[in-house]
Amino acid sequence: MPKFVHVYTGPDGNSVIDEKEMEMQPFTDLEGAHGLASATEQTGGISFRQYEPGYFLDFHTAPRRQYSISLTGEVELGTPDGTLKRYGAGTVLLAEDLEGTGHSTRVVSSEPRFTIIIPLA
């Protein structure tokens, strides 16, 4: 199953970075497309962002529940306990740490990190 990165606030108020499997179910669309799909989520739009190599944002919480899908580059996420995790192109990240200590974000690749941001309703 495909995986995604889940950043959320733990019971102690600290952000947690976890990898989880997407829940996928068989589907067939009206035009005959078929395979596995996740449940449809309501979104508030979509935007594209580019972060240059060396970009750093110190500890912050997510501004809203949102997906961040990396198309290029590599990002390093950190938590206050010293945990650092790196993710490259193709990573789907669900940011839900709306309170607490937050996480840090750093572009660690020599190329820009180009992302799709999808706010959730």
C-alpha positions in Angstrom: 0.0 0.0 0.0 1.1 3.6 -0.6 2.3 5.5 2.5 2.1 9.1 3.6 3.9 11.2 6.2 1.6 12.3 9.0 2.6 15.2 11.2 0.3 15.7 14.2 0.2 17.0 17.7 0.7 14.2 20.3 -1.1 14.0 23.7 1.9 15.7 25.3 1.6 18.8 23.0 4.6 17.9 20.9 4.5 17.3 17.2 4.9 13.8 16.0 6.2 12.6 12.6 4.9 9.2 11.6 4.6 7.2 8.4 1.2 5.5 7.7 -0.3 3.4 5.0 -3.1 5.0 3.0 -6.4 3.3 3.3 -7.3 2.3 -0.3 -10.4 0.5 -1.7 -11.2 -0.9 -5.1 -13.0 1.6 -7.4 -14.5 1.8 -10.9 -15.4 5.2 -12.3 -18.2 5.8 -14.8 -15.7 5.9 -17.7 -14.3 2.5 -16.7 -11.1 3.7 -14.9 -10.4 1.2 -12.1 -7.9 0.4 -9.5 -7.4 1.4 -5.8 -8.4 4.8 -4.4 -8.5 6.6 -1.1 -11.7 8.3 0.2 -12.5 11.7 -1.4 -11.7 14.6 0.9 -13.2 18.1 0.7 -10.6 20.7 -0.2 -10.3 24.4 0.0 -8.3 24.8 -3.2 -4.8 24.0 -4.4 -1.6 26.0 -4.8 1.9 25.4 -5.9 4.9 26.5 -3.9 8.7 26.5 -4.5 11.2 26.7 -1.7 14.9 27.3 -2.6 17.8 25.2 -1.4 18.7 26.1 2.2 15.2 27.3 3.1 14.6 26.9 6.8 11.4 27.5 8.8 12.0 27.1 12.6 9.4 25.4 14.8 5.9 26.2 13.7 2.5 24.6 13.6 0.6 23.9 10.4 -1.6 26.9 9.4 -4.5 24.5 8.7 -5.0 20.8 8.0 -3.4 20.3 4.6 -1.6 18.0 2.3 1.8 19.0 1.0 3.0 16.8 -1.9 6.6 17.1 -2.9 7.3 17.0 -6.7 11.0 17.9 -6.5 13.7 18.4 -3.9 14.2 16.9 -0.4 12.9 18.2 2.9 14.0 17.6 6.4 11.3 17.7 9.1 12.3 18.1 12.8 10.6 17.9 16.2 11.7 19.5 19.4 13.0 16.1 20.8 15.7 16.1 18.1 14.0 13.8 15.6 15.0 14.6 12.0 13.4 12.8 9.1 14.1 13.4 5.3 11.6 13.0 2.5 12.1 13.3 -1.2 10.0 13.8 -4.4 6.8 11.9 -4.4 6.2 12.2 -0.7 2.6 12.9 0.4 2.5 14.7 3.8 -0.6 15.4 5.9 0.1 18.3 8.3 -2.3 18.3 11.2 -0.1 19.7 14.1 -2.3 22.7 14.6 -1.2 23.4 18.2 1.6 22.6 20.5 5.3 22.8 19.7 5.2 22.4 16.0 7.9 21.1 13.6 10.7 22.6 11.6 11.1 22.4 7.9 14.4 22.6 5.9 15.1 22.1 2.2 18.2 19.9 2.2 18.6 19.2 -1.5 20.7 21.2 -4.0 17.5 21.7 -6.1 14.4 23.7 -5.1 11.6 21.8 -3.4 8.4 22.2 -5.5 5.2 21.3 -3.8 1.5 21.1 -4.3 -0.4 22.4 -1.2 -4.0 21.2 -0.7 -5.8 22.8 2.2 -8.5 20.5 3.7 -12.0 21.7 4.5 
